[in-house]
Amino acid sequence: MTSTTQVVGRRFLFDFGPTNQYEMHFTADDGLDVTVIADPGYPSGTLNTFTVTRTEVRPDLWMVTWTEPDTGNTVSHVQDFAAGTVWTNITDLASGAFWNLRGTITPRP
């Protein structure tokens, strides 16, 4: 399979609503920098770097997963670049919460 949207080296806004917005910079096939734009738990501008696993489901549809090293929380995304839609599932080990969010994907300059 070959995606038409090349993500490595590019930045995207992942917008899950006014209090959950992130710039995702795919630095390598297994590298992701996440900069907080808006999040109730982190100041704007916070940068987190993750090692990720990316699995192409079909062209422009990816499953992307990672574990946050500081918290042990797990994150799973289904990223549909063709439709501009992202779904995420996040486990929060400290609280026992499980979040399911849907948002949009917008390329950034």
N, C-alpha and C positions, 0 to 999 in steps of 0.2 A: 504494500500500500504506500501511496505517496500523497502527503497532504499538500494542498495548494497554499495553505497559510504556513509560512516558515516562522516559527516562534523564537528559535534560538537567536540571541542577540537583540531581541526586540522587547519593548515594554508595552504593557496593556493595563488599562484600568479595569479592575474587577469590582463592580459596584453591587453590593448586596443591600443597599438602602442607605439613607443619610448617615447612619451611625456605624456602617461597616463598609469602608471603601479602602482599597489597597492597590498600589502599583506593583504589578508582577513583572519582573525583569528576568527572562529566561537566559541565564548566563552560559549554559551548556546543556547538553542532553540530560544531564543529571544535576544541574545547578539552578537554583532559583533564589533571587533576592526579592524580598517582600518589604515594601516601604508602606507604613501606615499613613493613610490619608485621613481616615476617621475610624475610631474604634473606642468603645467605652473603657477598655482595659489598658490601652497604650497611648502615649502621647503621639500626636501627629509628627511624622518624620522619623519615627522609630524604624530602624532597618534590621531585618532578620534574614539570615542566609541559611538555606536548607539544601540538603542533598535529597533529591526526589527520584522517584521511579515514574517514568512516563511510558504508557502503553497506548499505542494507536489502535483504536477500536475500528475505525473506518477513516477515510480521508477527512481531515479537519475535526475529528472527534477523538479526544484523548481522555484516558483515566490517568490522573496524576496523584500520587500519594507520598506522604512524608510523615516523619515523627519529629515533633519539636524537641530538640535536645534539652532545653532548659526545664521543660515541664513534663515531658513524656507524652503529651497529648498527640493524638493521631489525627491527620487530616486527609480526606479523600475528596478529590474534585473529579467531576465529569465536565470537561471543557469542550463545548461545541463552537468552534471558531466560525463555522459556516453560518450558524444561526445567531451568533453573538450571545450565547447563553452559557452560564456556568451553574452547576449545582455543587454544593459542598456538604459533607458530613464531618463533624468534628467531635471527638471525644475529649472531655475535660476531666482528667483524672482526679484533680483536687476536689471538685464539686460533685463528680459523678454525672454531670450533665452531658447530654448528647444533642448537638445542634444540627439542624437541617436548614440550609438556606439556598435560595435561588437568586441569581443575579444576572447582570449583563457584562459582556466583554467589549471593551472599546480600545482600539489601537491608540497608542500615545506617540507623540513625536520623539 
